[in-house]
Amino acid sequence: MEFCPKCGAILMSGGKGSKCPRCSYSSKEKVKVIISEKINDKKEITVVKEKDSEVRPIVKEDCEKCKNKHAYFWTVQTRAGDEAETKFFKCTKCNHTWREYR
């Protein structure tokens, strides 16, 4: 983009030069604008499998099956909105899952 040295307006490019739309200044030099964009290679997407990691918090809760003292914890609204949510637990050792109603 080129600006007029007299008034500061943007010069309009023509076939053999540039011309100012405000003050009629003209440049005999041909303006060449080159625009380029570098596109990087695609990045590899990593897929996390459910078995690879649990992203739930761990709480102290006794497993009925293996007597382990830690379990993953999450809640789900399984009943009507005015009733309490259901707590689910999953043992960190044997993967036994159970729920607790309030």
CORRAFEN-V96219 format. One record per pair of residues at least 4 apart in sequence whose C-alpha atoms are under 6 Angstrom apart, sorted by sequence separation. I is the first residue (numbers start at 0). J is the second residue. If there is no record, write none. Layout:
i=I j=J
i=I j=J
This chain:
i=3 j=7
i=13 j=17
i=19 j=23
i=62 j=66
i=90 j=94
i=2 j=7
i=3 j=8
i=12 j=17
i=19 j=24
i=61 j=66
i=62 j=67
i=89 j=94
i=90 j=95
i=2 j=8
i=11 j=17
i=18 j=24
i=61 j=67
i=89 j=95
i=2 j=9
i=3 j=10
i=10 j=17
i=11 j=18
i=18 j=25
i=61 j=68
i=89 j=96
i=2 j=10
i=10 j=18
i=17 j=25
i=60 j=68
i=76 j=84
i=88 j=96
i=1 j=10
i=10 j=19
i=17 j=26
i=59 j=68
i=60 j=69
i=75 j=84
i=88 j=97
i=16 j=26
i=59 j=69
i=60 j=70
i=75 j=85
i=87 j=97
i=88 j=98
i=16 j=27
i=58 j=69
i=74 j=85
i=87 j=98
i=16 j=28
i=58 j=70
i=74 j=86
i=86 j=98
i=16 j=29
i=57 j=70
i=73 j=86
i=74 j=87
i=86 j=99
i=15 j=29
i=57 j=71
i=73 j=87
i=56 j=71
i=72 j=87
i=85 j=100
i=55 j=71
i=56 j=72
i=72 j=88
i=71 j=88
i=70 j=88
i=71 j=89
i=70 j=89
i=70 j=90
i=70 j=91
